[in-house]
Amino acid sequence: MALGILPTLLTLMAGSVTAQVVSIDLRTRHASYVTGEPVMVRLTVENHGVQPVVISGHKLFRNNRIYFEIRGEGRARLPELRQRKIIEELDLEHGEKTTLDLDLAEWYPLLTTGRYYITPILIHNDRRYVADSRVIEIVPGIEIAQLTQILRGSEIIQRQFTLVYWARSGREDAFLRTRDLPKGDVWSTLSLGPIVRVNRPTMVLEGDDEIRVTHQATRDVTLVSRIRSDADGPEVIDQRQVMDAVSSPMVNSLNEALEKAQGKKRRRRR
């Protein structure tokens, strides 16, 4: 009788294993990111199983979560910077999927240059679903200008600005890195859009809390960025194009590039 029951038990067990099938996939926006830049990735979760995939604060689903196992070149696992879940709410019925855009630099200390291996993991009902790993590089960028600002308040802060460029996706872009001394706080690196290295970029202080960065975005268009820099960190408040009369065909493509470059709030990274 035991032998007769065994096939039925195996069938039921197989059904319970395959009843909850979840696929997760990770895509990185770039292969490399400048130090302090938002590390934007896109995570897709799809439920192929019969039961819903749920992440919430309810006690039944309290242990369900999505996290990332990130290891540097020394293969040591990076700690999480926050206690709360990266994805706090998720509810996918059979056949449903969701795509999430995440800044991994908000959750993991990705400030040291080097190569990182990123593996997204879903823990759901005591089962572990693992996606293929992705590799990114954190790079310092190539320095082209520096500026120091002194912030006076309850304490004196020496804010160091470093303008760098980096090539990716078929073009070179300008980035403004910011670091405060003496504590060593690093602020989100600002993307200032495309750059061509025809004329040397400039950075100057304007008043107590503004920086003006001027660089050539195309051969015919110069871009002037105004950056507010105060106790809450640096933030791009205005960008103005100065162009030659013959440059009008370049304006639309430049505007599209600038729109993609902006949009992130200022944030202290460390």
Secondary structure, DSSP 8 states (H G I E B T S, - for coil): -HHHHHHHHHHHHHHHHHSS-EEEEEEES-SEEETTS--EEEEEEEE-SSS-EEESSSGGGTT-EEEEEEE-TT--B---S-SS-SS--EEE-TT-EEEEEEEGGGTS---S-EEEEEEEEEEETTEEEE---EEEEEE--EEEEEEEEEEESSSEEEEEEEEEEEEETTEEEEEEEEEEETT--EEEEEEEEE---SS--EEEEETTTEEEEEEESSSSEEEEEEEEEETTEEEEEEEEEEE-GGGGGGHHHHHHHHHHH------B--
